[in-house]
């Protein structure tokens, strides 16, 4: 039966990419989908083609700026009223939040309107907005077997589904790891996620330059950099005679992953999901300022499986990068093994499992899928 669903997400890639994957799956199943976000979210190119989009006001409650809370509350309440008006005409069967403050008005309106709700948590630490609504929603979909800041009292409505990725990324799972020969091209993809990462632009070119000449000549680099860093990074690669293509945004990320032998990047939720879906080994540098240090938690499962090496940012120097690169790059069999270990912790059915959960939300309680068993430590 055709149903209507509202997806509500904050404006960063970590929230928007899984929301877009779910939107595509639901539409494939014959449903209509509307997106609620902020101005950043609706501008992501190509993610929500064919999806009705709505920008609602949503105040941001900043811990260090309590004087702004009253204004944020007024904006949140105004967004809630606009969402309720949307629901009167769109009549959603359920509202799904993906985190970020822009998701809050849509969820508050759903609570007030008696519409079934769920949240999806992309990170290994339950995000601030999802924590605020966790007790009121009907279901909580998680991406990791262990999710910190998630109360054990909520275990009955927790469903481990994984973090959805785009179909083009998921298709890489069926393809073999790119052939890596002792003297062949070694392709490196450097990405800081949707917002880039200055530390990668500062360290990676110099780190690669410290590799032995024979290894350095094999390198072929694609580097996503911030606009303020890109010229300096390009100049460094040129100075070190390392072939490198640089861009501030990589719209063809699935194609970039397809040929990459190694990824150097942050440990954002979407990055980890795509690496483990495609099966690509990585050197991960978690963002130290991430809320609740969630990127370190995100990297843990992949690193423990042997699919990645995690370096804390304070230790991420050119010397350290060169040392890790030599260990990895001079062992083609080890690289292929690491790729398989990365793939072993991927959850390729994430989008279909999440869509199944969403479709069940307005069903009788007896038909709701039972949350997958969770270990006690999963609710740290």
Secondary structure by P-SEA (a helix, b strand, c coil): ccbbbbbbbcccccccaaaaaaaaaaaaabbbbbbbbcccccccccccccbbbbbbbbbbbccccccaaaaaaaaaaaaaaaaaaaaacccccbbbbcccccaaaaaaaaaaacccbbbbbcccccccccccccccccbbbbccccccccccccccccccccccccaaaaaaccccccccccccbbbbbbbccccccccccccaaaaaaaccaaaaaabbbbbbbccccaaaaaaaaaaaccbbbbbccccaaaaaaaacccccccccaaaaaaaaaabbbbbcccccccccaaaaaaaaaaaaaccccccccccccaaaaaaaaaaccccaaaaaaaaaaaaaacccaaaaaaaaaaaacccccccccccccccccccc
